[in-house]
Amino acid sequence: MKYNITCIPGDGIGPEIVAEAKKVLEVTGRKFGHEFAFTDILMGGASIDVHGVPLTDEAIETAKAADAVLMGSIGGDTNTSPWYKLEPSKRPEAGLLKIRKALGLFANLRPAFLYDELSSACVLKKEICDRGIDLIIVRELTGGLYFGERKTYEENGIRTAVDTLKYDESEIRRIAIRAFEIAGKRRKKITSVDKANVLDSSRLWRAVVNEVAKDYPDVTVEHMLVDNCAMQLVKDPSQFDVILTENMFGDILSDEASMITGSIGMLSSASLNETGFGLYEPSHGSAPDIAGKNIANPIATILSAAMMLRFSLNLQKEADAIEAAVKTTLTEGVRTKDIAAAGEETVSCSKMGDIIASHI
């Protein structure tokens, strides 16, 4: 069967890591009798350089026509890149917000899993790592502070900025339902994270989550304030199964969760709409300092491709095969620079892709 995949190589290391994910998908397709047809579009800084905007309407239409979207990374060095001298609406990350809204990608899924083979890379104490880390953050992606009304103005000679955090109950309910469905297939526990001791939006969040919970009596629900959750993630991440939270809190907590597993270069993510269509990307950024050096870790992007097969294309065996190939590669001791212990031999980005592909 043929699947049309829109690819967004993006900026920085994006083109390098997307190339390796394509390589693995092509091998997977040959083994299981599928064809993956890739169409590249520009987004972020790459689009600004060519079109003057971070995402064109034509690129959005190409993405909408695909079966799924696979993305590398967006953005550059905020201190030195000329992209960040532009007004905010024309900077690279504006393209990411635009495509999420255009495709209705309201649910962001970010697994954080510590491989036994990489336990030495975990930044936490050994006794904490030994308990295991296997959680997923379900983040609402198209509402909240990032999409609220904003303005900057001067009042009585003082510069003032306002950002509006807004959620309605339908936005909260649909992301909560997605989290409960995922929890039902895992260890049946949800930690809903908010700031209900301060924010009205969080009090509504908590109320709606409790309403949804009534339809999932087999799933245990606890509520946790975001500052406590940030602390608990480093104190005992094994306590978490599914973390459900709003946009900005999820943005911060997912990066924290990714780093405690050893390297942000290992963790995949999916952003889904209500039909199951999704955009898949690594959790890390564009790493402009190592772009073009062929030393980036492509595993997060390769695992994102596996998530794409699982969640959008319903190719479960194929996704299992990619994940097993990554596991085998790590068991063999193959390491890129970011996950290597002191003195360990390392391989390039492209070599890591070759080896994973050979184990499909």
Beta strands, then each sheet from edge to edge (+ up, - down):
strand 1: 2-10
strand 2: 35-40
strand 3: 68-73
strand 4: 107-113
strand 5: 134-140
strand 6: 150-155
strand 7: 158-163
strand 8: 189-194
strand 9: 220-225
strand 10: 242-245
strand 11: 268-272
strand 12: 278-282
sheet 1: 2+ 1+ 3+ 12+ 11- 4+ 5- 10- 8- 9-
sheet 2: 6+ 7-
end
